[in-house]
Amino acid sequence: NVLEHIEDPHLILCEIERVLVSGGCLIVGVPGIKGFANDYDHKVFYSKGGLIDLLIRYRFVESAIFSMPLNWRCLDAAISQYCVYGVFRKQ
């Protein structure tokens, strides 16, 4: 749960891509709409699709996407604890 705090994630994602071994796993968590709005330090909102699109640009392949506490999209704007998590593998 760091990515949303970084205004331009280009450098950090390049470094992760550089040091992670081929087939290595990157796990990313981002808050839903309500959780994003509840923290003044959040810089960039990532929807599920936006998160996937971003990591594909850095040569990662989606392995799994899930939501917590439940995989119910309606919770995105209802509770601040709702988060989307992605497991991505380096090609």
PDB file of N, CA, C and O in Angstrom:
ATOM      1  N   ASN A   1       0.828  -1.195   0.000  1.00  0.00           N
ATOM      2  CA  ASN A   1       0.000   0.000   0.000  1.00  0.00           C
ATOM      3  C   ASN A   1       0.868   1.254   0.000  1.00  0.00           C
ATOM      4  O   ASN A   1       0.804   2.069   0.921  1.00  0.00           O
ATOM      5  N   VAL A   2       1.674   1.395  -1.038  1.00  0.00           N
ATOM      6  CA  VAL A   2       2.570   2.541  -1.173  1.00  0.00           C
ATOM      7  C   VAL A   2       2.338   3.275  -2.490  1.00  0.00           C
ATOM      8  O   VAL A   2       2.480   4.496  -2.557  1.00  0.00           O
ATOM      9  N   LEU A   3       1.988   2.547  -3.515  1.00  0.00           N
ATOM     10  CA  LEU A   3       1.918   3.097  -4.867  1.00  0.00           C
ATOM     11  C   LEU A   3       1.060   4.360  -4.959  1.00  0.00           C
ATOM     12  O   LEU A   3       1.421   5.296  -5.672  1.00  0.00           O
ATOM     13  N   GLU A   4      -0.045   4.397  -4.263  1.00  0.00           N
ATOM     14  CA  GLU A   4      -0.941   5.559  -4.325  1.00  0.00           C
ATOM     15  C   GLU A   4      -0.346   6.806  -3.671  1.00  0.00           C
ATOM     16  O   GLU A   4      -0.868   7.906  -3.849  1.00  0.00           O
ATOM     17  N   HIS A   5       0.729   6.644  -2.924  1.00  0.00           N
ATOM     18  CA  HIS A   5       1.400   7.775  -2.277  1.00  0.00           C
ATOM     19  C   HIS A   5       2.479   8.408  -3.149  1.00  0.00           C
ATOM     20  O   HIS A   5       3.054   9.434  -2.784  1.00  0.00           O
ATOM     21  N   ILE A   6       2.752   7.801  -4.294  1.00  0.00           N
ATOM     22  CA  ILE A   6       3.821   8.266  -5.172  1.00  0.00           C
ATOM     23  C   ILE A   6       3.211   8.939  -6.396  1.00  0.00           C
ATOM     24  O   ILE A   6       2.488   8.310  -7.168  1.00  0.00           O
ATOM     25  N   GLU A   7       3.512  10.223  -6.561  1.00  0.00           N
ATOM     26  CA  GLU A   7       2.921  10.990  -7.659  1.00  0.00           C
ATOM     27  C   GLU A   7       3.311  10.449  -9.031  1.00  0.00           C
ATOM     28  O   GLU A   7       2.467  10.345  -9.921  1.00  0.00           O
ATOM     29  N   ASP A   8       4.573  10.109  -9.202  1.00  0.00           N
ATOM     30  CA  ASP A   8       5.041   9.539 -10.463  1.00  0.00           C
ATOM     31  C   ASP A   8       5.820   8.265 -10.144  1.00  0.00           C
ATOM     32  O   ASP A   8       6.976   8.339  -9.727  1.00  0.00           O
ATOM     33  N   PRO A   9       5.202   7.101 -10.334  1.00  0.00           N
ATOM     34  CA  PRO A   9       5.838   5.846  -9.934  1.00  0.00           C
ATOM     35  C   PRO A   9       6.863   5.303 -10.935  1.00  0.00           C
ATOM     36  O   PRO A   9       7.365   4.194 -10.751  1.00  0.00           O
ATOM     37  N   HIS A  10       7.178   6.054 -11.978  1.00  0.00           N
ATOM     38  CA  HIS A  10       8.053   5.557 -13.035  1.00  0.00           C
ATOM     39  C   HIS A  10       9.391   5.041 -12.492  1.00  0.00           C
ATOM     40  O   HIS A  10       9.776   3.911 -12.795  1.00  0.00           O
ATOM     41  N   LEU A  11      10.094   5.832 -11.711  1.00  0.00           N
ATOM     42  CA  LEU A  11      11.420   5.419 -11.231  1.00  0.00           C
ATOM     43  C   LEU A  11      11.366   4.184 -10.346  1.00  0.00           C
ATOM     44  O   LEU A  11      12.196   3.285 -10.483  1.00  0.00           O
ATOM     45  N   ILE A  12      10.407   4.134  -9.448  1.00  0.00           N
ATOM     46  CA  ILE A  12      10.340   2.980  -8.542  1.00  0.00           C
ATOM     47  C   ILE A  12       9.928   1.716  -9.284  1.00  0.00           C
ATOM     48  O   ILE A  12      10.420   0.631  -8.975  1.00  0.00           O
ATOM     49  N   LEU A  13       9.035   1.841 -10.255  1.00  0.00           N
ATOM     50  CA  LEU A  13       8.638   0.660 -11.013  1.00  0.00           C
ATOM     51  C   LEU A  13       9.760   0.186 -11.936  1.00  0.00           C
ATOM     52  O   LEU A  13       9.907  -1.015 -12.162  1.00  0.00           O
ATOM     53  N   CYS A  14      10.544   1.108 -12.465  1.00  0.00           N
ATOM     54  CA  CYS A  14      11.722   0.724 -13.259  1.00  0.00           C
ATOM     55  C   CYS A  14      12.726  -0.025 -12.395  1.00  0.00           C
ATOM     56  O   CYS A  14      13.305  -1.020 -12.832  1.00  0.00           O
ATOM     57  N   GLU A  15      12.931   0.447 -11.177  1.00  0.00           N
ATOM     58  CA  GLU A  15      13.881  -0.202 -10.275  1.00  0.00           C
ATOM     59  C   GLU A  15      13.376  -1.583  -9.844  1.00  0.00           C
ATOM     60  O   GLU A  15      14.153  -2.536  -9.785  1.00  0.00           O
ATOM     61  N   ILE A  16      12.096  -1.689  -9.547  1.00  0.00           N
ATOM     62  CA  ILE A  16      11.532  -2.996  -9.191  1.00  0.00           C
ATOM     63  C   ILE A  16      11.693  -3.962 -10.360  1.00  0.00           C
ATOM     64  O   ILE A  16      12.087  -5.113 -10.172  1.00  0.00           O
ATOM     65  N   GLU A  17      11.390  -3.495 -11.552  1.00  0.00           N
ATOM     66  CA  GLU A  17      11.522  -4.332 -12.748  1.00  0.00           C
ATOM     67  C   GLU A  17      12.979  -4.739 -12.954  1.00  0.00           C
ATOM     68  O   GLU A  17      13.252  -5.861 -13.382  1.00  0.00           O
ATOM     69  N   ARG A  18      13.909  -3.845 -12.655  1.00  0.00           N
ATOM     70  CA  ARG A  18      15.330  -4.124 -12.838  1.00  0.00           C
ATOM     71  C   ARG A  18      15.845  -5.186 -11.866  1.00  0.00           C
ATOM     72  O   ARG A  18      16.580  -6.086 -12.273  1.00  0.00           O
ATOM     73  N   VAL A  19      15.467  -5.093 -10.582  1.00  0.00           N
ATOM     74  CA  VAL A  19      16.044  -5.977  -9.570  1.00  0.00           C
ATOM     75  C   VAL A  19      15.278  -7.290  -9.377  1.00  0.00           C
ATOM     76  O   VAL A  19      15.829  -8.250  -8.838  1.00  0.00           O
ATOM     77  N   LEU A  20      14.041  -7.340  -9.802  1.00  0.00           N
ATOM     78  CA  LEU A  20      13.242  -8.551  -9.620  1.00  0.00           C
ATOM     79  C   LEU A  20      13.645  -9.597 -10.663  1.00  0.00           C
ATOM     80  O   LEU A  20      13.746  -9.292 -11.851  1.00  0.00           O
ATOM     81  N   VAL A  21      13.872 -10.815 -10.212  1.00  0.00           N
ATOM     82  CA  VAL A  21      14.267 -11.880 -11.136  1.00  0.00           C
ATOM     83  C   VAL A  21      13.114 -12.219 -12.063  1.00  0.00           C
ATOM     84  O   VAL A  21      11.948 -12.009 -11.727  1.00  0.00           O
ATOM     85  N   SER A  22      13.449 -12.744 -13.230  1.00  0.00           N
ATOM     86  CA  SER A  22      12.431 -13.183 -14.179  1.00  0.00           C
ATOM     87  C   SER A  22      11.535 -14.217 -13.507  1.00  0.00           C
ATOM     88  O   SER A  22      12.030 -15.177 -12.917  1.00  0.00           O
ATOM     89  N   GLY A  23      10.244 -14.029 -13.592  1.00  0.00           N
ATOM     90  CA  GLY A  23       9.291 -14.906 -12.926  1.00  0.00           C
ATOM     91  C   GLY A  23       9.007 -14.499 -11.498  1.00  0.00           C
ATOM     92  O   GLY A  23       8.143 -15.083 -10.845  1.00  0.00           O
ATOM     93  N   GLY A  24       9.740 -13.482 -10.994  1.00  0.00           N
ATOM     94  CA  GLY A  24       9.528 -12.987  -9.635  1.00  0.00           C
ATOM     95  C   GLY A  24       8.163 -12.342  -9.484  1.00  0.00           C
ATOM     96  O   GLY A  24       7.524 -11.975 -10.470  1.00  0.00           O
ATOM     97  N   CYS A  25       7.731 -12.210  -8.264  1.00  0.00           N
ATOM     98  CA  CYS A  25       6.379 -11.759  -7.959  1.00  0.00           C
ATOM     99  C   CYS A  25       6.381 -10.388  -7.282  1.00  0.00           C
ATOM    100  O   CYS A  25       7.150 -10.145  -6.352  1.00  0.00           O
ATOM    101  N   LEU A  26       5.523  -9.510  -7.755  1.00  0.00           N
ATOM    102  CA  LEU A  26       5.302  -8.199  -7.143  1.00  0.00           C
ATOM    103  C   LEU A  26       3.858  -8.162  -6.660  1.00  0.00           C
ATOM    104  O   LEU A  26       2.934  -8.424  -7.431  1.00  0.00           O
ATOM    105  N   ILE A  27       3.664  -7.840  -5.398  1.00  0.00           N
ATOM    106  CA  ILE A  27       2.316  -7.742  -4.831  1.00  0.00           C
ATOM    107  C   ILE A  27       2.058  -6.276  -4.516  1.00  0.00           C
ATOM    108  O   ILE A  27       2.832  -5.633  -3.808  1.00  0.00           O
ATOM    109  N   VAL A  28       0.957  -5.758  -5.054  1.00  0.00           N
ATOM    110  CA  VAL A  28       0.617  -4.341  -4.902  1.00  0.00           C
ATOM    111  C   VAL A  28      -0.799  -4.239  -4.339  1.00  0.00           C
ATOM    112  O   VAL A  28      -1.710  -4.934  -4.788  1.00  0.00           O
ATOM    113  N   GLY A  29      -0.970  -3.361  -3.347  1.00  0.00           N
ATOM    114  CA  GLY A  29      -2.287  -3.082  -2.802  1.00  0.00           C
ATOM    115  C   GLY A  29      -2.587  -1.600  -2.901  1.00  0.00           C
ATOM    116  O   GLY A  29      -1.735  -0.766  -2.594  1.00  0.00           O
ATOM    117  N   VAL A  30      -3.796  -1.271  -3.330  1.00  0.00           N
ATOM    118  CA  VAL A  30      -4.221   0.128  -3.418  1.00  0.00           C
ATOM    119  C   VAL A  30      -5.620   0.259  -2.818  1.00  0.00           C
ATOM    120  O   VAL A  30      -6.418  -0.676  -2.890  1.00  0.00           O
ATOM    121  N   PRO A  31      -5.917   1.414  -2.230  1.00  0.00           N
ATOM    122  CA  PRO A  31      -7.233   1.593  -1.608  1.00  0.00           C
ATOM    123  C   PRO A  31      -8.327   1.827  -2.637  1.00  0.00           C
ATOM    124  O   PRO A  31      -8.076   2.228  -3.774  1.00  0.00           O
ATOM    125  N   GLY A  32      -9.541   1.563  -2.198  1.00  0.00           N
ATOM    126  CA  GLY A  32     -10.704   1.908  -3.006  1.00  0.00           C
ATOM    127  C   GLY A  32     -10.950   3.411  -2.960  1.00  0.00           C
ATOM    128  O   GLY A  32     -10.162   4.165  -2.390  1.00  0.00           O
ATOM    129  N   ILE A  33     -12.037   3.826  -3.559  1.00  0.00           N
ATOM    130  CA  ILE A  33     -12.358   5.256  -3.674  1.00  0.00           C
ATOM    131  C   ILE A  33     -12.453   5.933  -2.311  1.00  0.00           C
ATOM    132  O   ILE A  33     -11.863   6.992  -2.101  1.00  0.00           O
ATOM    133  N   LYS A  34     -13.188   5.332  -1.391  1.00  0.00           N
ATOM    134  CA  LYS A  34     -13.371   5.965  -0.077  1.00  0.00           C
ATOM    135  C   LYS A  34     -12.068   6.003   0.712  1.00  0.00           C
ATOM    136  O   LYS A  34     -11.765   7.013   1.347  1.00  0.00           O
ATOM    137  N   GLY A  35     -11.301   4.932   0.687  1.00  0.00           N
ATOM    138  CA  GLY A  35     -10.015   4.909   1.378  1.00  0.00           C
ATOM    139  C   GLY A  35      -9.039   5.909   0.789  1.00  0.00           C
ATOM    140  O   GLY A  35      -8.276   6.546   1.515  1.00  0.00           O
ATOM    141  N   PHE A  36      -9.063   6.045  -0.526  1.00  0.00           N
ATOM    142  CA  PHE A  36      -8.197   7.017  -1.185  1.00  0.00           C
ATOM    143  C   PHE A  36      -8.545   8.427  -0.731  1.00  0.00           C
ATOM    144  O   PHE A  36      -7.654   9.222  -0.429  1.00  0.00           O
ATOM    145  N   ALA A  37      -9.819   8.736  -0.682  1.00  0.00           N
ATOM    146  CA  ALA A  37     -10.277  10.078  -0.314  1.00  0.00           C
ATOM    147  C   ALA A  37     -10.014  10.409   1.157  1.00  0.00           C
ATOM    148  O   ALA A  37      -9.970  11.583   1.523  1.00  0.00           O
ATOM    149  N   ASN A  38      -9.841   9.403   1.995  1.00  0.00           N
ATOM    150  CA  ASN A  38      -9.673   9.621   3.432  1.00  0.00           C
ATOM    151  C   ASN A  38      -8.238   9.909   3.870  1.00  0.00           C
ATOM    152  O   ASN A  38      -7.993  10.085   5.063  1.00  0.00           O
ATOM    153  N   ASP A  39      -7.291   9.961   2.944  1.00  0.00           N
ATOM    154  CA  ASP A  39      -5.896  10.210   3.321  1.00  0.00           C
ATOM    155  C   ASP A  39      -5.334  11.345   2.474  1.00  0.00           C
ATOM    156  O   ASP A  39      -5.224  11.214   1.255  1.00  0.00           O
ATOM    157  N   TYR A  40      -4.983  12.438   3.099  1.00  0.00           N
ATOM    158  CA  TYR A  40      -4.468  13.603   2.379  1.00  0.00           C
ATOM    159  C   TYR A  40      -3.164  13.308   1.643  1.00  0.00           C
ATOM    160  O   TYR A  40      -2.810  14.018   0.702  1.00  0.00           O
ATOM    161  N   ASP A  41      -2.452  12.271   2.062  1.00  0.00           N
ATOM    162  CA  ASP A  41      -1.167  11.941   1.449  1.00  0.00           C
ATOM    163  C   ASP A  41      -1.297  11.089   0.182  1.00  0.00           C
ATOM    164  O   ASP A  41      -0.299  10.835  -0.493  1.00  0.00           O
ATOM    165  N   HIS A  42      -2.489  10.655  -0.140  1.00  0.00           N
ATOM    166  CA  HIS A  42      -2.686   9.881  -1.368  1.00  0.00           C
ATOM    167  C   HIS A  42      -2.574  10.814  -2.567  1.00  0.00           C
ATOM    168  O   HIS A  42      -3.205  11.870  -2.601  1.00  0.00           O
ATOM    169  N   LYS A  43      -1.775  10.422  -3.542  1.00  0.00           N
ATOM    170  CA  LYS A  43      -1.511  11.263  -4.716  1.00  0.00           C
ATOM    171  C   LYS A  43      -2.251  10.801  -5.972  1.00  0.00           C
ATOM    172  O   LYS A  43      -2.766  11.626  -6.727  1.00  0.00           O
ATOM    173  N   VAL A  44      -2.307   9.482  -6.198  1.00  0.00           N
ATOM    174  CA  VAL A  44      -2.878   8.949  -7.438  1.00  0.00           C
ATOM    175  C   VAL A  44      -3.849   7.823  -7.092  1.00  0.00           C
ATOM    176  O   VAL A  44      -3.511   6.907  -6.342  1.00  0.00           O
ATOM    177  N   PHE A  45      -5.054   7.902  -7.646  1.00  0.00           N
ATOM    178  CA  PHE A  45      -6.034   6.830  -7.465  1.00  0.00           C
ATOM    179  C   PHE A  45      -5.853   5.805  -8.574  1.00  0.00           C
ATOM    180  O   PHE A  45      -5.731   6.169  -9.743  1.00  0.00           O
ATOM    181  N   TYR A  46      -5.835   4.528  -8.214  1.00  0.00           N
ATOM    182  CA  TYR A  46      -5.751   3.437  -9.176  1.00  0.00           C
ATOM    183  C   TYR A  46      -6.986   2.560  -9.065  1.00  0.00           C
ATOM    184  O   TYR A  46      -7.245   1.954  -8.025  1.00  0.00           O
ATOM    185  N   SER A  47      -7.734   2.503 -10.139  1.00  0.00           N
ATOM    186  CA  SER A  47      -8.818   1.530 -10.215  1.00  0.00           C
ATOM    187  C   SER A  47      -8.174   0.171 -10.474  1.00  0.00           C
ATOM    188  O   SER A  47      -6.971   0.088 -10.723  1.00  0.00           O
ATOM    189  N   LYS A  48      -8.955  -0.868 -10.416  1.00  0.00           N
ATOM    190  CA  LYS A  48      -8.430  -2.197 -10.713  1.00  0.00           C
ATOM    191  C   LYS A  48      -7.826  -2.228 -12.119  1.00  0.00           C
ATOM    192  O   LYS A  48      -6.709  -2.710 -12.303  1.00  0.00           O
ATOM    193  N   GLY A  49      -8.555  -1.719 -13.101  1.00  0.00           N
ATOM    194  CA  GLY A  49      -8.056  -1.685 -14.472  1.00  0.00           C
ATOM    195  C   GLY A  49      -6.845  -0.787 -14.639  1.00  0.00           C
ATOM    196  O   GLY A  49      -5.928  -1.112 -15.392  1.00  0.00           O
ATOM    197  N   GLY A  50      -6.835   0.342 -13.940  1.00  0.00           N
ATOM    198  CA  GLY A  50      -5.709   1.265 -14.015  1.00  0.00           C
ATOM    199  C   GLY A  50      -4.447   0.656 -13.438  1.00  0.00           C
ATOM    200  O   GLY A  50      -3.354   0.881 -13.958  1.00  0.00           O
ATOM    201  N   LEU A  51      -4.584  -0.112 -12.370  1.00  0.00           N
ATOM    202  CA  LEU A  51      -3.437  -0.781 -11.755  1.00  0.00           C
ATOM    203  C   LEU A  51      -2.863  -1.826 -12.716  1.00  0.00           C
ATOM    204  O   LEU A  51      -1.649  -1.908 -12.901  1.00  0.00           O
ATOM    205  N   ILE A  52      -3.734  -2.608 -13.314  1.00  0.00           N
ATOM    206  CA  ILE A  52      -3.293  -3.628 -14.269  1.00  0.00           C
ATOM    207  C   ILE A  52      -2.593  -2.977 -15.455  1.00  0.00           C
ATOM    208  O   ILE A  52      -1.506  -3.404 -15.846  1.00  0.00           O
ATOM    209  N   ASP A  53      -3.209  -1.947 -16.028  1.00  0.00           N
ATOM    210  CA  ASP A  53      -2.619  -1.250 -17.187  1.00  0.00           C
ATOM    211  C   ASP A  53      -1.237  -0.688 -16.861  1.00  0.00           C
ATOM    212  O   ASP A  53      -0.310  -0.793 -17.665  1.00  0.00           O
ATOM    213  N   LEU A  54      -1.106  -0.091 -15.673  1.00  0.00           N
ATOM    214  CA  LEU A  54       0.174   0.485 -15.271  1.00  0.00           C
ATOM    215  C   LEU A  54       1.271  -0.582 -15.222  1.00  0.00           C
ATOM    216  O   LEU A  54       2.355  -0.390 -15.774  1.00  0.00           O
ATOM    217  N   LEU A  55       0.990  -1.683 -14.574  1.00  0.00           N
ATOM    218  CA  LEU A  55       2.035  -2.695 -14.393  1.00  0.00           C
ATOM    219  C   LEU A  55       2.349  -3.451 -15.685  1.00  0.00           C
ATOM    220  O   LEU A  55       3.468  -3.937 -15.852  1.00  0.00           O
ATOM    221  N   ILE A  56       1.403  -3.557 -16.583  1.00  0.00           N
ATOM    222  CA  ILE A  56       1.676  -4.154 -17.894  1.00  0.00           C
ATOM    223  C   ILE A  56       2.713  -3.318 -18.642  1.00  0.00           C
ATOM    224  O   ILE A  56       3.558  -3.870 -19.346  1.00  0.00           O
ATOM    225  N   ARG A  57       2.657  -1.997 -18.498  1.00  0.00           N
ATOM    226  CA  ARG A  57       3.636  -1.127 -19.164  1.00  0.00           C
ATOM    227  C   ARG A  57       5.058  -1.363 -18.664  1.00  0.00           C
ATOM    228  O   ARG A  57       6.021  -1.024 -19.352  1.00  0.00           O
ATOM    229  N   TYR A  58       5.196  -1.940 -17.473  1.00  0.00           N
ATOM    230  CA  TYR A  58       6.515  -2.211 -16.901  1.00  0.00           C
ATOM    231  C   TYR A  58       6.871  -3.697 -16.973  1.00  0.00           C
ATOM    232  O   TYR A  58       7.659  -4.196 -16.171  1.00  0.00           O
ATOM    233  N   ARG A  59       6.286  -4.385 -17.933  1.00  0.00           N
ATOM    234  CA  ARG A  59       6.595  -5.786 -18.242  1.00  0.00           C
ATOM    235  C   ARG A  59       6.180  -6.761 -17.151  1.00  0.00           C
ATOM    236  O   ARG A  59       6.843  -7.777 -16.940  1.00  0.00           O
ATOM    237  N   PHE A  60       5.096  -6.463 -16.463  1.00  0.00           N
ATOM    238  CA  PHE A  60       4.552  -7.396 -15.493  1.00  0.00           C
ATOM    239  C   PHE A  60       3.281  -8.012 -16.061  1.00  0.00           C
ATOM    240  O   PHE A  60       2.546  -7.375 -16.816  1.00  0.00           O
ATOM    241  N   VAL A  61       3.037  -9.265 -15.683  1.00  0.00           N
ATOM    242  CA  VAL A  61       1.860  -9.995 -16.129  1.00  0.00           C
ATOM    243  C   VAL A  61       0.976 -10.247 -14.912  1.00  0.00           C
ATOM    244  O   VAL A  61       1.455 -10.669 -13.859  1.00  0.00           O
ATOM    245  N   GLU A  62      -0.289  -9.989 -15.066  1.00  0.00           N
ATOM    246  CA  GLU A  62      -1.242 -10.206 -13.978  1.00  0.00           C
ATOM    247  C   GLU A  62      -1.351 -11.695 -13.659  1.00  0.00           C
ATOM    248  O   GLU A  62      -1.619 -12.514 -14.538  1.00  0.00           O
ATOM    249  N   SER A  63      -1.137 -12.032 -12.383  1.00  0.00           N
ATOM    250  CA  SER A  63      -1.327 -13.411 -11.927  1.00  0.00           C
ATOM    251  C   SER A  63      -2.645 -13.558 -11.185  1.00  0.00           C
ATOM    252  O   SER A  63      -3.355 -14.550 -11.350  1.00  0.00           O
ATOM    253  N   ALA A  64      -2.967 -12.562 -10.366  1.00  0.00           N
ATOM    254  CA  ALA A  64      -4.214 -12.602  -9.597  1.00  0.00           C
ATOM    255  C   ALA A  64      -4.588 -11.191  -9.181  1.00  0.00           C
ATOM    256  O   ALA A  64      -3.724 -10.358  -8.904  1.00  0.00           O
ATOM    257  N   ILE A  65      -5.878 -10.937  -9.140  1.00  0.00           N
ATOM    258  CA  ILE A  65      -6.419  -9.678  -8.620  1.00  0.00           C
ATOM    259  C   ILE A  65      -7.527 -10.052  -7.647  1.00  0.00           C
ATOM    260  O   ILE A  65      -8.404 -10.853  -7.970  1.00  0.00           O
ATOM    261  N   PHE A  66      -7.482  -9.474  -6.464  1.00  0.00           N
ATOM    262  CA  PHE A  66      -8.541  -9.734  -5.500  1.00  0.00           C
ATOM    263  C   PHE A  66      -8.775  -8.490  -4.658  1.00  0.00           C
ATOM    264  O   PHE A  66      -7.959  -7.569  -4.649  1.00  0.00           O
ATOM    265  N   SER A  67      -9.879  -8.474  -3.963  1.00  0.00           N
ATOM    266  CA  SER A  67     -10.257  -7.331  -3.136  1.00  0.00           C
ATOM    267  C   SER A  67     -10.443  -7.786  -1.702  1.00  0.00           C
ATOM    268  O   SER A  67     -10.809  -8.930  -1.431  1.00  0.00           O
ATOM    269  N   MET A  68     -10.186  -6.877  -0.806  1.00  0.00           N
ATOM    270  CA  MET A  68     -10.368  -7.148   0.619  1.00  0.00           C
ATOM    271  C   MET A  68     -11.207  -6.021   1.214  1.00  0.00           C
ATOM    272  O   MET A  68     -11.002  -4.873   0.820  1.00  0.00           O
ATOM    273  N   PRO A  69     -12.114  -6.263   2.114  1.00  0.00           N
ATOM    274  CA  PRO A  69     -12.318  -7.513   2.818  1.00  0.00           C
ATOM    275  C   PRO A  69     -13.111  -8.547   2.011  1.00  0.00           C
ATOM    276  O   PRO A  69     -12.981  -9.745   2.264  1.00  0.00           O
ATOM    277  N   LEU A  70     -13.909  -8.121   1.068  1.00  0.00           N
ATOM    278  CA  LEU A  70     -14.664  -9.025   0.200  1.00  0.00           C
ATOM    279  C   LEU A  70     -14.554  -8.524  -1.229  1.00  0.00           C
ATOM    280  O   LEU A  70     -14.312  -7.339  -1.457  1.00  0.00           O
ATOM    281  N   ASN A  71     -14.725  -9.398  -2.167  1.00  0.00           N
ATOM    282  CA  ASN A  71     -14.630  -9.023  -3.568  1.00  0.00           C
ATOM    283  C   ASN A  71     -15.975  -8.481  -4.074  1.00  0.00           C
ATOM    284  O   ASN A  71     -16.534  -8.982  -5.050  1.00  0.00           O
ATOM    285  N   TRP A  72     -16.469  -7.471  -3.403  1.00  0.00           N
ATOM    286  CA  TRP A  72     -17.721  -6.828  -3.791  1.00  0.00           C
ATOM    287  C   TRP A  72     -17.422  -5.402  -4.201  1.00  0.00           C
ATOM    288  O   TRP A  72     -17.050  -4.584  -3.360  1.00  0.00           O
ATOM    289  N   ARG A  73     -17.573  -5.094  -5.453  1.00  0.00           N
ATOM    290  CA  ARG A  73     -17.256  -3.762  -5.998  1.00  0.00           C
ATOM    291  C   ARG A  73     -18.040  -2.659  -5.296  1.00  0.00           C
ATOM    292  O   ARG A  73     -17.542  -1.539  -5.186  1.00  0.00           O
ATOM    293  N   CYS A  74     -19.243  -2.941  -4.820  1.00  0.00           N
ATOM    294  CA  CYS A  74     -20.061  -1.914  -4.160  1.00  0.00           C
ATOM    295  C   CYS A  74     -19.396  -1.400  -2.880  1.00  0.00           C
ATOM    296  O   CYS A  74     -19.726  -0.307  -2.420  1.00  0.00           O
ATOM    297  N   LEU A  75     -18.480  -2.154  -2.305  1.00  0.00           N
ATOM    298  CA  LEU A  75     -17.791  -1.711  -1.083  1.00  0.00           C
ATOM    299  C   LEU A  75     -16.742  -0.642  -1.362  1.00  0.00           C
ATOM    300  O   LEU A  75     -16.312   0.059  -0.447  1.00  0.00           O
ATOM    301  N   ASP A  76     -16.329  -0.514  -2.620  1.00  0.00           N
ATOM    302  CA  ASP A  76     -15.290   0.428  -3.032  1.00  0.00           C
ATOM    303  C   ASP A  76     -15.555   1.842  -2.506  1.00  0.00           C
ATOM    304  O   ASP A  76     -14.652   2.491  -1.978  1.00  0.00           O
ATOM    305  N   ALA A  77     -16.775   2.307  -2.650  1.00  0.00           N
ATOM    306  CA  ALA A  77     -17.126   3.659  -2.213  1.00  0.00           C
ATOM    307  C   ALA A  77     -17.816   3.674  -0.844  1.00  0.00           C
ATOM    308  O   ALA A  77     -18.151   4.739  -0.325  1.00  0.00           O
ATOM    309  N   ALA A  78     -18.024   2.495  -0.267  1.00  0.00           N
ATOM    310  CA  ALA A  78     -18.774   2.422   0.985  1.00  0.00           C
ATOM    311  C   ALA A  78     -17.903   2.373   2.230  1.00  0.00           C
ATOM    312  O   ALA A  78     -18.262   2.949   3.258  1.00  0.00           O
ATOM    313  N   ILE A  79     -16.753   1.687   2.154  1.00  0.00           N
ATOM    314  CA  ILE A  79     -15.906   1.573   3.345  1.00  0.00           C
ATOM    315  C   ILE A  79     -14.459   1.926   2.999  1.00  0.00           C
ATOM    316  O   ILE A  79     -13.963   1.592   1.923  1.00  0.00           O
ATOM    317  N   SER A  80     -13.804   2.599   3.921  1.00  0.00           N
ATOM    318  CA  SER A  80     -12.435   3.048   3.657  1.00  0.00           C
ATOM    319  C   SER A  80     -11.420   1.908   3.720  1.00  0.00           C
ATOM    320  O   SER A  80     -10.300   2.068   3.237  1.00  0.00           O
ATOM    321  N   GLN A  81     -11.778   0.768   4.298  1.00  0.00           N
ATOM    322  CA  GLN A  81     -10.849  -0.354   4.398  1.00  0.00           C
ATOM    323  C   GLN A  81     -10.799  -1.207   3.125  1.00  0.00           C
ATOM    324  O   GLN A  81      -9.975  -2.116   3.025  1.00  0.00           O
ATOM    325  N   TYR A  82     -11.662  -0.924   2.165  1.00  0.00           N
ATOM    326  CA  TYR A  82     -11.686  -1.705   0.923  1.00  0.00           C
ATOM    327  C   TYR A  82     -10.405  -1.443   0.133  1.00  0.00           C
ATOM    328  O   TYR A  82     -10.033  -0.290  -0.084  1.00  0.00           O
ATOM    329  N   CYS A  83      -9.733  -2.506  -0.294  1.00  0.00           N
ATOM    330  CA  CYS A  83      -8.511  -2.393  -1.091  1.00  0.00           C
ATOM    331  C   CYS A  83      -8.527  -3.410  -2.223  1.00  0.00           C
ATOM    332  O   CYS A  83      -9.155  -4.465  -2.129  1.00  0.00           O
ATOM    333  N   VAL A  84      -7.830  -3.069  -3.282  1.00  0.00           N
ATOM    334  CA  VAL A  84      -7.613  -3.978  -4.402  1.00  0.00           C
ATOM    335  C   VAL A  84      -6.160  -4.419  -4.338  1.00  0.00           C
ATOM    336  O   VAL A  84      -5.260  -3.592  -4.190  1.00  0.00           O
ATOM    337  N   TYR A  85      -5.932  -5.713  -4.450  1.00  0.00           N
ATOM    338  CA  TYR A  85      -4.589  -6.265  -4.434  1.00  0.00           C
ATOM    339  C   TYR A  85      -4.318  -6.986  -5.743  1.00  0.00           C
ATOM    340  O   TYR A  85      -5.180  -7.684  -6.276  1.00  0.00           O
ATOM    341  N   GLY A  86      -3.120  -6.807  -6.245  1.00  0.00           N
ATOM    342  CA  GLY A  86      -2.709  -7.487  -7.454  1.00  0.00           C
ATOM    343  C   GLY A  86      -1.415  -8.226  -7.247  1.00  0.00           C
ATOM    344  O   GLY A  86      -0.490  -7.729  -6.605  1.00  0.00           O
ATOM    345  N   VAL A  87      -1.361  -9.422  -7.799  1.00  0.00           N
ATOM    346  CA  VAL A  87      -0.134 -10.198  -7.819  1.00  0.00           C
ATOM    347  C   VAL A  87       0.321 -10.224  -9.279  1.00  0.00           C
ATOM    348  O   VAL A  87      -0.402 -10.686 -10.161  1.00  0.00           O
ATOM    349  N   PHE A  88       1.524  -9.724  -9.513  1.00  0.00           N
ATOM    350  CA  PHE A  88       2.059  -9.598 -10.869  1.00  0.00           C
ATOM    351  C   PHE A  88       3.400 -10.298 -10.956  1.00  0.00           C
ATOM    352  O   PHE A  88       4.208 -10.223 -10.031  1.00  0.00           O
ATOM    353  N   ARG A  89       3.632 -10.971 -12.054  1.00  0.00           N
ATOM    354  CA  ARG A  89       4.910 -11.649 -12.279  1.00  0.00           C
ATOM    355  C   ARG A  89       5.707 -10.909 -13.335  1.00  0.00           C
ATOM    356  O   ARG A  89       5.158 -10.381 -14.302  1.00  0.00           O
ATOM    357  N   LYS A  90       7.009 -10.882 -13.127  1.00  0.00           N
ATOM    358  CA  LYS A  90       7.894 -10.269 -14.121  1.00  0.00           C
ATOM    359  C   LYS A  90       8.089 -11.260 -15.259  1.00  0.00           C
ATOM    360  O   LYS A  90       8.331 -12.443 -15.020  1.00  0.00           O
ATOM    361  N   GLN A  91       7.987 -10.792 -16.469  1.00  0.00           N
ATOM    362  CA  GLN A  91       8.168 -11.665 -17.641  1.00  0.00           C
ATOM    363  C   GLN A  91       9.613 -12.055 -17.786  1.00  0.00           C
ATOM    364  O   GLN A  91       9.965 -12.786 -18.711  1.00  0.00           O
TER     365      GLN A  91
END
